[in-house]
Amino acid sequence: MAACLERRGPDGAGQVVRGRVGLGHRRLKIIDLTDKAEQPMVDPELGLTIAFNGCIYNYPELRQELSGLGYRFFSHGDTEVILKAYHAWGRDCVKRFHGMFAFAIHERDSGRVLLARDRFGIKPLYLSQDEKRLYIGSSLQAILRTGDVDTSIDREALHHYMTFHAVVPPPLTIVRGVRKLPPATTRLIEADGSFTDEVYWEAAFGARPGDEKLSSNDWRDLVLESLKTAVARRMVADVPVGVLLSGGVDSSLIVGLLAEAGQANLNTFSIGFEDANGEVGNEFEFSDLIARHYGTEHHRIFIPGSELMEHLPGTIQAMSEPMVSYDNVGFYLLSREVSKHIKVVQSGQGADEVFGGYHWYPPMVGSNDPLAAYSGAFFDRSDATLRQQISPEWHADGDVSRDFVARHFAQPGAENPVDKALRVDAHVMLVDDPVKRVDNMTMAWGLEARVPFLDHELVELAARVPASEKLKQDGKGVLKEAARLVIPHEVIDRKKGYFPVPQLKYISGPYLDMVRDTLGSEAARSRGLFRQDYLDTLFAAPSDHITPLRGSELWQVSLLEMWLQQQGL
């Protein structure tokens, strides 16, 4: 299982086995580079052992507080701070952490195990439990390596993958025998296997008393100050920290704030692909502008189509779960190049979900049927359409994706329809689409990505900002106004860009041959997920079948089959 995670932690390995409990760890050295911080970390005095992935940004302050309580430290990193914090404050210790984390702590004397995951699930935690054993891991593949799980496809997860734009909410995964701990959750497992879950955080959407007095400029200033804090927090490291610079407002603003804070010799990285079907495959014009403006050590990476094809299998292998977005391969190849220079980067992921940057938010304004407005704009297809496309034996029991969103929308708070969409996106879609994508693709090359827009205090503030302020200027209005105080306006007043990989949107030539071979293989035919008449329709005119979010239906179905075959399923 640990060997499966070698690329996530290429700098060291360790195992601790005691009685019925074994923990393995692969290390990426970023904080406290000495062997004193190696993992799994054992604290014999407290009787605790931990395996931890991530970074606690405020660990120096917590260490000082714990020292004041009488705790003694043998290392200088954040791992030991978690151990002491758990001993001092129990499972509530996570409420004090600013950071991204997934960890397991074993209590020697009681036999209990605590599992915990950060507020946005930035760090993954997969698990498989029955009455006899519990497996945990940072990737689904690590648990498959046990050879001891039900590997059949989960029909409910399949419905989400095909309908909810490949977002499979926790605890589900596409593999029935593997689950995932939800974000912002701790699970305390007793020695007999019984457990309790606690959700320790949720952003409250809507105004607080007094917010009605705040002007647009007040909101702008509050957002800018909070973002400055978030960016500064994520510079905590004993190695250099760079930035993934797409040329959009979000990553450009991170670069600008770091420059303002006096960060010198900042490394920035951009990637581009060949044009296809009239779509430009790069945004170098804007990333170059920011790099010149701030004098960064800029690395412009161009990927020819032949290399894109060559690295698709590696990209798919890096996915803990099937992820349909084209920019997976972009992040994968970008991370490969970045990892040759540095180990830690900041990324602009999350700004659109937090500050209202997507096109499906404006139709929610004043909607009498928020569920219909959201599903109509975001879902890849309706339940009725899906039932015409997948084989009857794979049909879920009901319209599970729409029902899931309906339950989420019905929860207390977020009375405004736009806030309902932002809440489900921030707490669900963000976790199991962009955040998972960035973690999987960067960590495949031993690169740690930090996401300041998902600082929980910044998100709590953004959740209070009126929807009208967010939706100004074609989305992210309040953030763009904050950005105007920092970065050149040309980057702000441009058409919104995406990570363009046109070759996978308009499938033709060798890409079409590849997906035809995949879906026509013996494994795919025997699995029988998709109706043959549906596949024939896709192959007849691949470019005619594009989802509402501009995705290729043919790529969606073939990616799922490729992923399953790569896992030997």
C-alpha positions as CSV (number, residue, x, y, z in Angstrom):
1,M,0.0,0.0,0.0
2,A,2.8,2.4,0.9
3,A,4.7,1.6,-2.3
4,C,1.6,2.7,-4.2
5,L,2.1,6.2,-2.8
6,E,5.8,6.5,-3.6
7,R,5.3,9.3,-6.1
8,R,3.3,11.3,-3.6
9,G,6.3,11.0,-1.1
10,P,9.6,10.4,-2.9
11,D,11.9,11.6,-0.1
12,G,11.5,8.9,2.5
13,A,9.5,5.9,3.7
14,G,8.6,4.4,7.1
15,Q,6.4,1.8,8.7
16,V,5.3,1.2,12.2
17,V,3.4,-2.0,13.1
18,R,2.2,-2.6,16.6
19,G,-0.2,-5.4,17.4
20,R,-3.3,-5.1,15.2
21,V,-2.3,-1.7,13.8
22,G,0.1,-0.9,11.1
23,L,0.8,2.6,9.6
24,G,2.9,3.3,6.5
25,H,4.0,6.6,5.2
26,R,5.8,8.1,2.2
27,R,7.5,11.5,2.9
28,L,7.8,14.7,0.9
29,K,10.2,16.9,2.8
30,I,9.0,20.4,3.1
31,I,9.0,21.3,6.8
32,D,11.7,20.1,9.2
33,L,13.9,18.3,6.6
34,T,15.6,16.3,9.3
35,D,14.9,12.6,10.2
36,K,13.5,13.8,13.5
37,A,10.3,14.6,11.6
38,E,10.1,11.2,9.8
39,Q,6.8,9.3,9.7
40,P,5.0,7.5,10.9
41,M,5.9,9.5,14.0
42,V,5.8,7.9,17.4
43,D,5.5,9.8,20.6
44,P,6.3,7.1,23.3
45,E,5.7,9.6,26.1
46,L,2.1,10.3,25.0
47,G,1.5,6.8,23.6
48,L,0.5,8.2,20.1
49,T,1.5,7.3,16.6
50,I,0.6,9.4,13.5
51,A,0.7,9.2,9.7
52,F,-0.1,12.6,8.2
53,N,-0.3,14.1,4.8
54,G,-0.5,17.9,4.3
55,C,0.6,21.1,6.1
56,I,-0.5,22.9,9.2
57,Y,0.3,26.6,8.3
58,N,-0.1,27.9,11.9
59,Y,2.0,25.2,13.5
60,P,4.6,27.6,14.9
61,E,1.9,29.5,16.9
62,L,0.3,26.2,18.1
63,R,3.7,24.9,19.1
64,Q,4.3,27.9,21.2
65,E,0.9,27.6,22.9
66,L,1.5,23.9,23.6
67,S,4.9,24.6,25.0
68,G,3.2,26.9,27.4
69,L,1.0,24.0,28.5
70,G,4.2,22.0,29.3
71,Y,4.6,19.9,26.2
72,R,8.2,19.1,25.1
73,F,9.1,18.7,21.4
74,F,11.7,16.5,19.8
75,S,11.3,17.8,16.2
76,H,10.7,21.2,14.6
77,G,7.8,20.5,12.2
78,D,4.0,20.4,12.1
79,T,3.6,16.6,12.4
80,E,4.5,16.6,16.1
81,V,2.3,19.6,16.7
82,I,-0.7,17.6,15.6
83,L,0.2,14.8,18.1
84,K,0.5,17.2,21.0
85,A,-2.6,19.1,20.0
86,Y,-4.6,15.9,19.9
87,H,-3.3,15.0,23.3
88,A,-4.2,18.4,24.7
89,W,-7.6,19.1,23.0
90,G,-8.8,15.7,21.7
91,R,-10.6,15.5,18.4
92,D,-11.5,19.2,18.6
93,C,-7.8,20.0,17.9
94,V,-8.7,20.2,14.1
95,K,-10.7,23.3,14.8
96,R,-7.5,25.1,15.6
97,F,-5.6,24.0,12.5
98,H,-5.1,26.4,9.5
99,G,-4.1,24.1,6.7
100,M,-4.7,21.1,4.6
101,F,-4.5,17.7,6.1
102,A,-5.5,14.0,6.3
103,F,-4.2,12.0,9.2
104,A,-4.6,8.9,11.3
105,I,-3.6,8.9,15.0
106,H,-3.4,5.6,16.9
107,E,-3.7,5.6,20.7
108,R,-1.4,2.9,22.1
109,D,-3.2,2.4,25.4
110,S,-6.9,2.5,24.3
111,G,-6.4,1.1,20.8
112,R,-8.6,3.9,19.4
113,V,-7.8,5.5,16.0
114,L,-8.7,9.1,15.0
115,L,-9.1,9.9,11.3
116,A,-9.4,13.5,10.2
117,R,-9.7,15.5,7.0
118,D,-9.3,19.2,6.3
119,R,-12.3,21.5,5.8
120,F,-12.2,21.3,2.0
121,G,-10.8,17.8,1.5
122,I,-7.7,19.2,-0.1
123,K,-5.9,16.1,1.1
124,P,-7.6,12.8,0.3
125,L,-8.5,10.0,2.8
126,Y,-9.9,6.8,1.3
127,L,-11.0,3.9,3.5
128,S,-12.5,0.5,3.5
129,Q,-14.0,-1.0,6.6
130,D,-15.9,-4.2,7.5
131,E,-16.4,-6.1,10.8
132,K,-12.8,-7.5,10.7
133,R,-10.5,-4.8,9.3
134,L,-10.0,-1.1,8.3
135,Y,-7.8,0.0,5.4
136,I,-7.0,3.7,4.9
137,G,-4.9,5.5,2.3
138,S,-4.2,8.7,0.4
139,S,-5.3,7.1,-2.8
140,L,-8.0,4.6,-3.8
141,Q,-5.3,2.6,-5.6
142,A,-3.5,2.0,-2.3
143,I,-6.6,0.3,-0.9
144,L,-7.1,-1.8,-4.1
145,R,-3.5,-3.1,-3.6
146,T,-4.7,-5.1,-0.6
147,G,-6.7,-7.3,-3.0
148,D,-9.3,-7.4,-0.2
149,V,-12.1,-5.1,-1.3
150,D,-15.3,-5.3,-3.4
151,T,-14.2,-3.9,-6.8
152,S,-17.7,-3.8,-8.4
153,I,-18.9,-0.5,-9.7
154,D,-21.2,1.5,-7.5
155,R,-24.3,2.4,-9.5
156,E,-25.1,5.5,-7.5
157,A,-21.5,6.8,-8.0
158,L,-21.8,6.0,-11.7
159,H,-25.0,8.1,-11.9
160,H,-23.1,11.0,-10.3
161,Y,-20.1,10.6,-12.6
162,M,-22.4,10.7,-15.7
163,T,-24.8,13.4,-14.4
164,F,-23.1,15.6,-11.7
165,H,-20.2,16.4,-14.0
166,A,-18.0,13.5,-12.6
167,V,-18.5,14.8,-9.1
168,V,-19.0,11.8,-6.8
169,P,-19.8,13.1,-3.3
170,P,-18.4,11.3,-0.2
171,P,-18.6,8.8,1.1
172,L,-19.1,7.2,-2.4
173,T,-16.4,6.3,-4.9
174,I,-16.9,4.5,-8.2
175,V,-15.6,1.3,-6.5
176,R,-18.2,-0.1,-4.2
177,G,-15.7,-1.4,-1.6
178,V,-13.8,1.8,-1.2
179,R,-15.3,4.9,0.5
180,K,-13.9,8.3,1.4
181,L,-14.0,10.3,4.6
182,P,-16.0,13.5,3.9
183,P,-14.2,16.9,4.3
184,A,-14.4,18.8,7.6
185,T,-14.9,15.4,9.4
186,T,-13.3,13.5,12.2
187,R,-14.0,9.8,12.7
188,L,-13.1,8.3,16.1
189,I,-12.9,4.5,15.8
190,E,-13.0,2.4,18.9
191,A,-10.9,-0.7,19.4
192,D,-13.9,-2.9,18.5
193,G,-14.5,-1.1,15.2
194,S,-17.4,1.0,16.2
195,F,-17.0,4.7,15.3
196,T,-18.5,8.2,15.6
197,D,-18.3,10.9,13.0
198,E,-18.2,14.7,13.8
199,V,-18.5,17.5,11.2
200,Y,-16.4,20.2,12.7
201,W,-16.8,23.1,10.3
202,E,-19.2,24.5,7.7
203,A,-19.3,28.0,6.1
204,A,-22.4,29.9,7.0
205,F,-23.8,31.5,3.9
206,G,-25.7,34.8,4.3
207,A,-25.3,38.1,6.0
208,R,-24.4,38.6,9.7
209,P,-25.9,41.4,11.8
210,G,-24.3,44.6,10.7
211,D,-23.3,43.4,7.3
212,E,-26.0,45.5,5.7
213,K,-24.0,48.6,6.6
214,L,-21.0,47.5,4.5
215,S,-20.4,49.2,1.1
216,S,-18.9,47.7,-2.0
217,N,-15.6,49.2,-1.1
218,D,-15.8,47.8,2.4
219,W,-16.3,44.3,1.1
220,R,-13.5,44.8,-1.4
221,D,-11.1,45.9,1.4
222,L,-12.1,43.0,3.7
223,V,-11.6,40.5,0.9
224,L,-8.2,41.9,0.0
225,E,-6.9,41.9,3.6
226,S,-8.2,38.3,4.1
227,L,-6.5,37.1,0.9
228,K,-3.2,38.7,1.9
229,T,-3.3,36.7,5.1
230,A,-4.2,33.5,3.3
231,V,-1.4,33.9,0.8
232,A,1.2,34.8,3.5
233,R,0.1,31.7,5.5
234,R,0.9,29.5,2.6
235,M,4.5,30.6,2.4
236,V,5.4,28.5,5.5
237,A,8.1,26.0,4.3
238,D,11.7,25.2,4.6
239,V,12.0,25.1,0.8
240,P,11.1,27.7,-1.9
241,V,7.4,28.2,-2.8
242,G,6.4,29.1,-6.4
243,V,3.1,29.9,-8.2
244,L,1.2,28.2,-11.0
245,L,0.4,31.2,-13.2
246,S,-2.4,30.6,-15.7
247,G,-2.7,34.3,-16.6
248,G,-6.1,34.6,-15.1
249,V,-7.0,37.0,-12.4
250,D,-6.8,34.5,-9.5
251,S,-3.2,33.2,-10.0
252,S,-2.1,36.7,-11.1
253,L,-3.4,38.2,-7.9
254,I,-1.5,35.6,-5.8
255,V,1.7,36.6,-7.7
256,G,0.9,40.3,-7.1
257,L,0.3,39.9,-3.4
258,L,3.5,37.9,-2.9
259,A,5.5,40.6,-4.8
260,E,3.9,43.3,-2.6
261,A,4.9,41.3,0.5
262,G,8.5,41.4,-0.7
263,Q,8.9,37.9,-2.0
264,A,12.0,37.9,-4.2
265,N,13.1,35.5,-7.0
266,L,9.6,34.1,-7.2
267,N,9.3,31.2,-9.7
268,T,6.1,31.2,-11.8
269,F,5.0,28.5,-14.3
270,S,2.6,28.5,-17.2
271,I,1.6,25.8,-19.7
272,G,0.2,25.8,-23.3
273,F,-0.9,23.3,-25.9
274,E,-1.4,23.2,-29.6
275,D,-4.5,25.0,-31.1
276,A,-7.3,22.8,-32.3
277,N,-10.6,23.4,-34.1
278,G,-10.1,27.1,-34.0
279,E,-9.6,27.2,-30.2
280,V,-6.3,28.6,-28.9
281,G,-4.4,26.2,-26.7
282,N,-2.5,28.7,-24.5
283,E,-2.9,31.9,-22.5
284,F,0.8,32.9,-22.6
285,E,-0.1,36.5,-23.5
286,F,-1.4,37.2,-20.0
287,S,0.9,35.0,-17.9
288,D,3.9,36.7,-19.7
289,L,2.4,40.1,-18.9
290,I,2.3,39.3,-15.2
291,A,5.7,37.7,-15.2
292,R,7.2,40.8,-16.8
293,H,5.3,43.2,-14.5
294,Y,6.6,41.5,-11.4
295,G,10.0,40.3,-12.7
296,T,9.4,36.7,-11.7
297,E,11.6,33.8,-12.7
298,H,9.1,32.7,-15.3
299,H,8.9,29.2,-17.0
300,R,6.8,28.9,-20.1
301,I,6.0,25.3,-20.9
302,F,4.6,24.3,-24.3
303,I,3.3,20.7,-24.8
304,P,3.1,19.4,-28.4
305,G,0.2,17.2,-29.3
306,S,2.4,14.1,-29.6
307,E,3.5,14.5,-25.9
308,L,0.0,15.0,-24.8
309,M,-1.0,11.7,-26.3
310,E,2.1,10.0,-24.8
311,H,1.3,11.1,-21.2
312,L,-2.5,10.4,-21.2
313,P,-2.0,7.0,-19.6
314,G,0.2,8.4,-16.9
315,T,-2.4,11.2,-16.2
316,I,-5.2,8.6,-15.9
317,Q,-3.0,6.5,-13.6
318,A,-2.5,9.5,-11.3
319,M,-6.3,9.8,-10.8
320,S,-7.5,8.4,-7.5
321,E,-11.0,8.4,-9.1
322,P,-12.1,9.0,-12.7
323,M,-12.0,12.8,-13.4
324,V,-13.2,14.0,-16.8
325,S,-11.8,17.5,-17.0
326,Y,-9.3,18.0,-19.8
327,D,-7.0,20.1,-17.7
328,N,-6.0,16.9,-15.7
329,V,-3.4,16.3,-18.3
330,G,-2.4,20.0,-18.3
331,F,-1.8,19.9,-14.5
332,Y,0.0,16.6,-14.8
333,L,2.5,17.8,-17.4
334,L,2.8,21.2,-15.7
335,S,3.6,19.5,-12.4
336,R,6.2,17.3,-14.1
337,E,8.1,20.4,-15.2
338,V,7.5,22.4,-12.0
339,S,8.8,19.6,-9.8
340,K,12.2,19.8,-11.6
341,H,12.6,23.3,-10.0
342,I,10.7,23.4,-6.7
343,K,8.5,21.3,-4.3
344,V,5.8,23.7,-3.3
345,V,3.5,26.0,-5.3
346,Q,0.5,28.2,-4.7
347,S,-2.5,27.8,-7.0
348,G,-5.6,29.9,-7.8
349,Q,-8.0,27.0,-7.5
350,G,-11.3,27.6,-5.7
351,A,-11.8,31.3,-6.5
352,D,-14.6,30.7,-9.0
353,E,-16.6,28.5,-6.5
354,V,-16.0,30.9,-3.6
355,F,-16.5,34.2,-5.3
356,G,-19.1,33.3,-8.0
357,G,-17.1,33.2,-11.2
358,Y,-19.0,30.5,-13.2
359,H,-21.7,31.1,-15.8
360,W,-24.3,29.0,-13.9
361,Y,-24.6,31.5,-11.0
362,P,-26.4,34.4,-12.8
363,P,-29.4,32.3,-13.9
364,M,-29.9,31.5,-10.2
365,V,-30.7,35.1,-9.3
366,G,-34.2,35.3,-8.1
367,S,-35.0,31.8,-9.4
368,N,-38.3,30.3,-8.3
369,D,-36.9,26.9,-8.9
370,P,-33.2,26.9,-7.9
371,L,-32.9,23.2,-8.3
372,A,-34.0,23.3,-12.0
373,A,-31.8,26.3,-12.7
374,Y,-28.7,24.7,-11.2
375,S,-29.2,21.2,-12.7
376,G,-30.1,22.7,-16.1
377,A,-26.8,24.6,-16.2
378,F,-24.4,22.2,-14.4
379,F,-25.6,18.7,-15.0
380,D,-24.1,16.9,-18.0
381,R,-27.5,15.2,-18.7
382,S,-30.8,14.4,-17.1
383,D,-31.7,11.1,-15.5
384,A,-34.1,10.3,-18.3
385,T,-31.3,10.8,-20.9
386,L,-28.8,8.8,-18.9
387,R,-31.2,5.8,-18.8
388,Q,-31.1,5.8,-22.6
389,Q,-27.3,5.8,-22.6
390,I,-26.3,3.2,-20.0
391,S,-27.3,-0.4,-19.9
392,P,-30.4,-1.2,-17.7
393,E,-28.3,-3.3,-15.3
394,W,-26.3,-0.2,-14.4
395,H,-29.3,2.1,-13.7
396,A,-29.4,3.7,-10.2
397,D,-32.4,3.6,-8.0
398,G,-33.9,6.9,-8.9
399,D,-32.5,10.3,-9.9
400,V,-29.8,10.2,-7.2
401,S,-27.8,13.2,-8.4
402,R,-30.8,15.6,-8.6
403,D,-32.0,14.2,-5.2
404,F,-28.6,14.8,-3.7
405,V,-28.6,18.5,-4.8
406,A,-32.2,18.9,-3.7
407,R,-31.3,17.7,-0.2
408,H,-28.3,20.0,-0.1
409,F,-30.4,23.0,-1.2
410,A,-33.0,22.2,1.5
411,Q,-30.5,22.5,4.3
412,P,-30.9,25.5,6.6
413,G,-29.1,28.7,5.7
414,A,-28.2,29.9,2.2
415,E,-31.7,31.4,1.6
416,N,-30.6,33.2,-1.6
417,P,-30.7,30.8,-4.7
418,V,-27.2,32.0,-5.7
419,D,-25.9,31.1,-2.2
420,K,-27.4,27.7,-2.5
421,A,-25.4,27.0,-5.6
422,L,-22.2,28.5,-4.1
423,R,-22.7,26.4,-1.0
424,V,-23.0,23.1,-2.8
425,D,-20.1,24.0,-5.1
426,A,-17.8,25.0,-2.2
427,H,-18.6,22.1,0.0
428,V,-19.1,19.3,-2.6
429,M,-18.2,20.1,-6.2
430,L,-15.0,21.9,-5.4
431,V,-13.8,19.0,-3.2
432,D,-14.4,16.3,-5.8
433,D,-13.5,18.1,-8.9
434,P,-10.9,20.9,-9.0
435,V,-9.3,20.3,-5.6
436,K,-9.0,16.6,-6.1
437,R,-7.6,17.2,-9.6
438,V,-4.9,19.5,-8.4
439,D,-3.8,17.3,-5.5
440,N,-3.7,14.1,-7.7
441,M,-1.8,15.7,-10.6
442,T,0.7,17.7,-8.5
443,M,1.4,14.9,-6.0
444,A,2.0,12.5,-8.9
445,W,5.3,14.4,-9.2
446,G,6.0,15.0,-5.5
447,L,4.8,18.6,-5.8
448,E,2.7,20.1,-3.1
449,A,0.0,22.6,-4.2
450,R,-1.4,25.1,-1.7
451,V,-4.7,26.9,-2.4
452,P,-5.1,30.3,-0.6
453,F,-8.6,30.9,-1.9
454,L,-9.6,27.9,0.2
455,D,-8.4,29.5,3.4
456,H,-11.4,28.8,5.7
457,E,-11.4,32.3,7.1
458,L,-11.5,33.8,3.6
459,V,-14.3,31.4,2.6
460,E,-16.3,32.3,5.7
461,L,-15.9,36.0,4.7
462,A,-16.8,35.3,1.1
463,A,-20.0,33.4,2.2
464,R,-21.2,36.7,3.9
465,V,-20.5,38.9,0.8
466,P,-23.9,39.6,-0.9
467,A,-24.4,37.6,-4.1
468,S,-24.9,40.9,-6.0
469,E,-21.3,41.9,-5.2
470,K,-20.0,38.6,-6.3
471,L,-21.9,38.5,-9.6
472,K,-20.8,42.0,-10.8
473,Q,-18.5,42.3,-13.8
474,D,-19.5,38.9,-15.2
475,G,-18.7,37.2,-11.9
476,K,-16.2,37.5,-9.1
477,G,-16.9,41.3,-9.0
478,V,-15.7,41.8,-5.4
479,L,-12.5,39.9,-6.1
480,K,-11.8,41.8,-9.3
481,E,-12.2,45.1,-7.5
482,A,-9.7,43.9,-4.9
483,A,-7.4,42.8,-7.7
484,R,-7.5,46.3,-9.3
485,L,-5.7,47.6,-6.2
486,V,-2.8,45.1,-6.9
487,I,-2.4,43.9,-10.6
488,P,-2.6,45.3,-14.1
489,H,-6.2,45.8,-15.3
490,E,-5.5,44.0,-18.7
491,V,-5.6,40.7,-16.8
492,I,-8.8,41.6,-15.0
493,D,-10.8,43.0,-18.0
494,R,-10.3,40.0,-20.3
495,K,-12.6,37.2,-21.3
496,K,-12.6,34.4,-18.8
497,G,-10.2,31.6,-19.7
498,Y,-10.0,28.0,-18.9
499,F,-7.1,25.6,-19.0
500,P,-7.4,24.8,-22.7
501,V,-6.7,21.4,-24.1
502,P,-8.6,21.5,-27.3
503,Q,-7.4,18.1,-28.6
504,L,-9.5,16.3,-26.0
505,K,-12.6,18.4,-26.6
506,Y,-12.7,17.8,-30.3
507,I,-11.6,14.2,-30.5
508,S,-10.2,13.2,-33.9
509,G,-7.2,11.3,-35.4
510,P,-5.2,9.3,-33.0
511,Y,-7.3,10.3,-30.0
512,L,-10.4,9.0,-31.8
513,D,-8.6,5.7,-32.5
514,M,-7.6,5.5,-28.9
515,V,-11.1,5.9,-27.5
516,R,-12.5,3.6,-30.1
517,D,-10.0,0.9,-29.1
518,T,-10.9,1.4,-25.4
519,L,-14.6,1.2,-25.8
520,G,-14.4,-1.6,-28.3
521,S,-12.1,-3.7,-26.1
522,E,-13.2,-7.1,-24.7
523,A,-13.1,-5.6,-21.1
524,A,-15.4,-2.8,-22.1
525,R,-17.8,-5.1,-24.0
526,S,-18.0,-7.6,-21.1
527,R,-18.6,-4.8,-18.6
528,G,-21.4,-3.4,-20.8
529,L,-21.7,0.0,-19.1
530,F,-23.0,1.8,-22.2
531,R,-25.6,1.0,-24.8
532,Q,-24.1,0.3,-28.1
533,D,-26.5,2.6,-30.0
534,Y,-25.4,5.5,-27.8
535,L,-21.7,4.7,-28.5
536,D,-22.4,4.5,-32.2
537,T,-24.0,7.9,-32.1
538,L,-21.0,9.4,-30.4
539,F,-18.5,7.9,-32.8
540,A,-20.5,9.1,-35.8
541,A,-20.0,12.7,-34.8
542,P,-17.8,13.2,-31.7
543,S,-17.7,17.0,-31.9
544,D,-21.5,17.2,-32.0
545,H,-21.9,15.8,-28.5
546,I,-20.7,18.4,-26.0
547,T,-22.1,18.7,-22.5
548,P,-23.5,22.0,-21.1
549,L,-20.1,22.6,-19.4
550,R,-18.3,22.3,-22.8
551,G,-17.1,18.7,-22.3
552,S,-17.0,15.9,-24.8
553,E,-19.4,13.1,-24.1
554,L,-17.2,10.6,-25.9
555,W,-14.2,11.6,-23.7
556,Q,-16.4,11.3,-20.6
557,V,-17.4,7.7,-21.3
558,S,-14.0,6.6,-22.6
559,L,-12.1,8.1,-19.7
560,L,-14.2,6.1,-17.2
561,E,-13.5,2.9,-19.1
562,M,-9.7,3.7,-19.4
563,W,-9.5,4.3,-15.7
564,L,-11.3,1.1,-14.8
565,Q,-9.0,-0.9,-17.1
566,Q,-5.9,0.7,-15.7
567,Q,-6.9,-0.4,-12.2
568,G,-7.4,-4.0,-13.6
569,L,-11.1,-3.8,-12.8
